[in-house]
Amino acid sequence: MGEREPVKEIIARGDLFFLSHPGAEEVFSGYGLTLTPGNKELLVGVLMVDRPQPAAPAWLQAVAARFGEYDLIPMTASGERGLICQMQIMPQSVDYLRPSADPKAAAIQTALQPLLENPPRPKLTLQWHELDRTWRSQLAQPNELPSAIRQTFEQTGYGCLATETNVGIVHVCHAPDVDIEGFRGQPVVYQWQLIAMPTAPLIRLEMAVLDDPLNPFRFESFLNSADPDQAKVLAGLSQQAQLQMAFYGDDLAYHFTKVVAHESQQQQQLAEVIQRAARYWTTLPPESHDFDQAKADFMCQTR
């Protein structure tokens, strides 16, 4: 007896989903666009905050205290407001996210598009509660840097490091506050490179924010394919449809995250670079292996 394979939901970056109320499909508590292909746990959009009663001033003060700024916009004809925010949907509640056939859905999706490049600072975790049939929210913790990354930047100054997070691999970019504010809305170009040094192969990602066409701001990260943790990061990046750049300023406070398309061609290029790096390692005498020295030598040559 034959069986049909279950239909797999295809989720693209920028798909629109509504926070539905099961059994009352015309009711929703917000809507947002997916930031990551294949994953609808993180949305950027608008969350209703004036239902069933107006948002408490104390709660809005807590939002401002944690995130520094927020924006409210009307969502209904009666003036009920929504908070422009990032929404982290708890895994057990993802099934309650629904697309919509509403004629207004396309206009909503278009209006939210700028948030994909410049996500708002407020971030809330959301979970559907069946008992009282509401979406409950909590203010998410700000994007605090892990102590190891913070310590590295405190020692080395401005730079870029790749790290694993719950939303994939993120490039943590440390730069001056005044420059970061100029990055908003600006395009990014990047390239993967394999640099064969005498003591190790360097896998380098160079990213340029085109805030000034004549002198763009450049970031670079170096990864060691022979290090198990960094090899895991590389494997993740080779299958990730976006590059995420999280910007941290002079005092290492979080500003915002820019998401750049990492197309299949670039993913394949990275996979080939990883393979070439593995082959190059085998050509070097084991006693000469020194990734840190290779990186230091390259930096001296290019500065």
C-alpha positions in Angstrom: 0.0 0.0 0.0 1.5 3.3 -1.0 1.7 6.4 1.1 2.1 10.0 0.3 5.0 11.9 1.8 3.9 14.8 4.0 4.0 18.1 2.2 6.9 20.1 3.5 6.2 23.8 4.2 8.6 26.0 2.2 9.4 29.2 4.0 11.3 32.0 2.3 12.8 35.1 3.9 10.2 37.8 4.0 7.1 35.5 4.1 4.2 37.0 6.0 2.6 35.1 8.9 -0.2 36.1 11.3 -0.4 35.2 15.1 -3.7 33.4 14.8 -6.2 32.4 17.4 -7.2 28.7 16.9 -11.0 28.4 16.3 -11.3 32.1 15.5 -9.4 32.5 12.3 -10.6 36.1 11.8 -8.8 37.1 15.0 -5.1 37.7 15.2 -2.6 39.3 17.6 0.0 40.5 15.2 1.9 39.7 12.0 5.4 39.6 10.8 7.9 38.6 8.1 10.3 35.7 8.5 14.0 36.7 8.8 15.5 33.3 8.1 14.6 31.0 5.2 13.1 27.7 6.4 12.4 29.1 9.9 9.4 31.0 11.1 10.4 31.2 14.8 11.8 34.7 14.4 9.6 37.4 12.8 9.8 41.1 12.4 6.6 43.0 12.3 3.8 44.4 14.5 2.4 42.9 17.7 -1.0 44.1 19.0 -0.5 45.6 22.5 -3.8 47.4 23.1 -6.0 44.3 23.4 -8.0 43.5 25.5 -7.1 46.9 27.1 -4.6 49.6 26.2 -1.0 48.8 27.0 0.0 49.8 30.5 2.2 52.9 30.7 4.5 50.9 33.1 5.0 48.2 30.5 5.8 50.7 27.8 8.3 52.3 30.2 9.9 48.9 30.7 10.2 48.5 26.9 11.9 51.9 26.6 14.2 51.1 29.5 15.3 47.8 28.0 15.6 48.7 24.3 16.0 52.4 24.3 13.3 53.3 21.9 10.0 51.9 20.4 7.3 52.8 17.9 3.5 52.2 18.2 1.2 52.3 15.1 -2.6 51.9 14.8 -3.7 48.4 13.7 -7.5 48.7 13.8 -10.1 51.2 12.7 -10.9 51.8 16.4 -7.2 52.9 17.0 -5.9 49.8 18.8 -2.1 50.0 18.6 0.7 47.6 17.8 4.4 47.6 18.7 6.9 47.4 15.9 9.2 44.7 17.1 11.1 41.4 16.6 9.0 38.4 17.7 10.7 35.2 18.9 8.0 32.5 18.7 8.4 29.6 21.1 8.8 26.3 19.2 5.6 24.9 20.7 3.6 27.8 19.3 4.9 27.9 15.8 2.0 25.9 14.5 -0.3 28.8 15.4 1.3 31.0 12.8 -0.8 31.2 9.7 -0.5 32.8 6.3 -3.5 34.9 5.2 -5.6 35.2 2.2 -6.8 38.6 3.2 -6.7 41.1 0.3 -4.7 43.4 2.6 -2.0 40.8 3.2 0.1 41.8 0.2 0.0 45.5 1.2 1.1 44.6 4.7 3.9 42.4 3.4 5.2 45.3 1.3 4.9 47.8 4.1 7.0 45.6 6.4 9.8 45.0 3.9 12.1 47.7 5.3 12.2 46.0 8.7 14.1 43.0 7.1 17.1 45.3 6.6 16.7 47.4 9.7 15.0 45.3 12.4 13.5 47.3 15.3 15.3 47.2 18.6 12.4 45.8 20.8 12.3 42.0 20.9 9.7 39.9 22.6 9.3 36.2 23.1 5.7 34.9 22.4 3.8 31.8 23.3 0.2 30.8 22.7 -1.7 29.9 25.9 -4.6 27.6 25.3 -6.2 28.1 28.8 -6.9 31.8 28.4 -6.6 31.7 24.5 -4.1 34.5 24.3 -0.6 35.2 23.0 1.5 36.0 26.0 4.7 38.0 25.6 7.8 38.6 27.6 10.6 41.2 26.9 13.5 39.3 25.5 16.9 39.9 27.0 19.0 42.4 24.9 21.6 41.1 22.6 24.4 40.9 25.2 27.7 39.7 24.0 29.1 36.4 25.3 31.9 37.2 27.8 34.6 35.6 25.6 33.7 37.7 22.5 33.5 40.9 24.7 36.9 40.2 26.1 38.4 39.6 22.7 37.1 42.9 21.4 38.2 44.7 24.5 41.7 43.4 23.8 41.9 43.8 20.0 39.5 46.7 19.3 37.2 47.0 16.3 36.7 43.8 14.3 34.4 41.0 13.3 33.9 37.5 14.7 31.5 34.7 13.7 29.6 32.8 16.4 26.8 30.3 16.7 23.4 31.6 18.0 19.8 30.3 18.2 19.1 32.0 14.9 22.1 30.6 13.0 25.6 31.9 12.5 26.0 35.6 13.2 28.9 37.8 12.5 29.4 40.1 15.4 30.8 43.4 14.1 32.4 45.9 16.4 32.7 49.4 15.0 32.4 53.1 16.1 28.9 54.3 17.0 29.0 57.1 14.4 29.8 54.7 11.6 27.2 52.1 12.6 24.4 54.7 12.4 25.4 55.3 8.8 25.1 51.6 7.9 21.3 51.6 8.1 19.8 50.9 4.8 23.1 50.6 3.0 24.0 47.6 0.7 26.7 45.1 1.6 29.0 43.3 -0.8 31.2 40.4 0.3 33.5 37.6 -0.9 34.9 34.3 0.4 38.6 33.7 0.0 41.1 31.0 0.7 44.5 32.4 1.6 47.3 29.8 1.6 49.9 30.9 4.2 53.1 28.9 5.0 51.7 27.7 8.3 47.9 27.4 7.6 45.1 28.1 5.2 43.0 31.1 6.2 39.3 31.1 5.2 38.5 34.8 5.0 35.2 36.6 4.6 35.5 40.2 3.6 32.4 42.3 3.9 32.1 45.9 2.8 29.2 48.2 3.9 28.7 50.7 1.1 28.0 53.7 3.3 30.6 55.7 1.4 31.1 54.4 -2.2 34.6 55.8 -2.4 35.6 54.5 1.0 33.3 51.7 2.3 33.6 50.4 5.8 35.2 46.9 5.7 34.9 44.0 8.0 36.8 40.7 7.8 36.6 37.4 9.7 39.0 34.5 9.6 38.0 30.9 10.2 40.1 27.8 10.8 38.7 24.7 9.2 40.9 22.5 11.4 39.4 23.8 14.6 36.3 21.7 15.5 34.2 24.6 16.7 35.1 26.8 13.8 34.6 24.0 11.4 31.0 23.7 12.7 30.5 27.5 12.1 31.8 27.0 8.5 29.5 24.1 7.9 26.6 26.2 9.1 27.5 29.1 6.9 27.8 26.8 3.9 24.1 25.9 4.3 22.8 29.3 5.5 20.8 31.4 3.1 21.8 34.7 4.7 24.7 36.4 6.4 23.7 38.1 9.6 25.8 41.1 10.7 25.1 42.2 14.3 26.6 45.6 15.0 28.0 46.6 18.4 29.3 50.1 19.1 32.1 51.8 21.0 30.9 50.5 24.4 30.0 47.1 22.9 26.3 47.9 23.2 24.1 46.3 20.5 22.7 48.6 17.7 21.0 46.4 15.1 21.4 43.4 12.8 21.7 43.6 9.0 20.7 40.5 7.1 22.4 40.0 3.7 21.4 37.3 1.1 23.8 34.4 0.9 22.7 32.8 -2.3 23.2 29.2 -3.3 26.1 30.1 -5.5 28.0 31.7 -2.6 27.2 28.8 -0.4 28.7 26.4 -3.0 31.7 28.6 -3.3 32.2 28.4 0.5 31.9 24.7 0.4 34.6 24.5 -2.2 36.8 26.8 -0.2 36.4 24.5 2.8 37.4 21.5 0.8 40.5 23.2 -0.7 41.5 24.3 2.8 41.3 20.7 4.0 43.5 19.6 1.1 46.0 22.4 1.8 46.4 21.3 5.4 47.6 17.9 4.2 50.5 19.5 2.3 51.9 21.2 5.3 54.3 19.5 7.7 52.4 18.9 11.0 55.1 20.6 13.0 54.5 23.9 11.0 50.7 24.1 11.7 50.0 27.5 13.2 46.8 29.2 12.3 47.3 32.2 14.6 50.8 32.8 13.1 49.3 32.6 9.6 46.7 35.2 10.5 49.2 37.5 12.1 51.5 37.2 9.1 48.7 38.0 6.7 47.6 41.0 8.7 51.2 42.3 8.6 51.4 41.9 4.8 48.1 43.7 4.2 48.4 46.6 6.6 
